[in-house]
Amino acid sequence: MRKNQPLLCIICFSFILILSGCNPFQSTPEKIHEVLENVVKKEALFEEQQQPLVQLEKDEQRLYEEIMELGTKNIDEIVEKSNKAVEIVDERKTHMDNEQKSLEESEEEFKKVKPLIEKIDEKQVKDKADQLYAVMTERYRTHDALYKAYIQGLELDKNLYNMLKAEERSLEKLEQQIVKINQIYQEVIAANEKFNELTKEYNDTKHAFYELSGLEIEEESTK
């Protein structure tokens, strides 16, 4: 009976590995695929912020236009609308913070790919994996810049609404503030366009990596 014990130990050990998610028979590209699919999941929170942010920006723009139409008349209504606009700015910040948090968690997961890439023997496959890592890293840095500019824009927006609430307003200072706002949001737009381009490049490179690795996978795309 004792001669069966080693086999039983091996079976039990294999079962434990499967339960823990560590499949010893996975190839390196398969392990990378697993990490990359987890990266997509980590960005679910990022995806959830998109539609609310767009709607909040539209709502705030509408309030801003209504305030501008009032001119210097009816200060009470201007104050009321400006306060609502500030509340929207705070909501936008919450969504943007969530977006950044999601990307940071995504990056932490993505870093697990680096040591796996070093284990790839085939040069063409490794080169494509290195390209994938470089593109995604640039994507994260681009979002960092986007986030920084967006938060600066929110602060400028708040300052503008506080200026609009003042009974005595300097038209020159208001114009200067609007110029600053327009400039910072040009940075936001540029960073966002670059981020979207890098996201597409990452998805294309990921698909190419899977093909070179011989993996037949219908992968989820990063948005």
Order of alpha helices (4+ residues) and beta strands (2+ residues): alpha-alpha-alpha-alpha-alpha-alpha-alpha
